[in-house]
Amino acid sequence: MEPLLPEGSWALLFPRPGQLPRVGQVVVAGHPQRPGFELVKRVAAVSASRGLVWLAGDNRAASTDSEDFGPVPRRLVVGPVRFRIRPGPPQRLLADPRRLW
């Protein structure tokens, strides 16, 4: 599947400190093994009791995600991406669990 945000896209996110993301949401998260490096991934699963989030890339064959580095702590999730601003006209990004399979 093609990535929702192609390389070079501009996106608008709304940080939500402490709030659990929803399955299917596209989020910005810090890479758990590379401090200072951020990822844009879709939330595949959430463990509220353990505070962990499983991230998956839309292009599964060419994605580095939780399949490679495991679940990420909730504190590394910056917030959900709400709009793609560029390229093309602005597009609202809604949670879409169907893109996970």
N, C-alpha and C positions, 0 to 999 in steps of 0.2 A: 504494500500500500504506500502511496506517496505521502511524504510528510505534509502535515497541515500548514506548517510555517516553513516555506523554502528558505534556503540560506539567503541572507540579506534582508529578510523581512523585518519590519518594525512592528512591535506589539506594545499594547498598553496593559499593564497589570495593576491590580490593587492589592498591596500587601495586607495580609490578615494574620498578624502575629498570634500564635496560640490556637488558631482555628483549624480544625481538621478539614482537609480538602475532600471533595466528593469523587467517587469513582467516575471516570470518564472526563474529568476536568483536565484541561491543559494547565500546567503550573511551571513556574520557575523555581528551581531548587539548586542548592549548593551541592557540588559533587562530594560524596563522602570521603573520597581518597585524594582529591586534588583541591586543597584549600584555595579559595578565591576564584574557582572555575564554576560557572553556573550552567545548568542544563535546562532545556525546555522539553518537558515530557508529559505524557498523559498518565493520570493516576489509575492504576490497575486494581489496587486493593489498599485498604486502610485497616490497621489494627489499632482501634481506639485504646484498648487496654494496655498495649505496649508502646503506644506512641510512634508506630512505624508506618511508613508509606512505601508501597511497591510501585515503582515507576516503569513505564513501558514506552518505547518509541513507536511512532506510527509506521515507520519503515523498519519492521522487525528484523529483516535480513541484514541491514546495514546500521543498526542502532547500538549504541552503548547505553545500557540501562540496568535495571535491577537484576536482570539475568546475569550480568557481569559482576556487579558489585553488591548485590543484595539489597534489602530494604533500607530506606534512609530514615533517620530520625525526623520526627515532625518539625523539630526546630530548624532543620535545613530547608524546609519549604518556605519560600519567600511569599508566594501568593499565587492566585489563579490569574491566567491571562484572560482578559475580557474581550479585547478587540485586536484584530490584525489591522494595522493602519496602512502599511505598504507591503507589497506592491498592489496596485489596483485600488478600487474604492474600499473604504473601511468595511470590515466584516466582523460582526459579533461572533464570539466563540462560545458556544454553549457546551455543557458537559454532554459527551456522546460516548457511552460505553460500547456502542456497536463498533466503534473504530478499533476496539481492542482485539477483535477476532476476525 
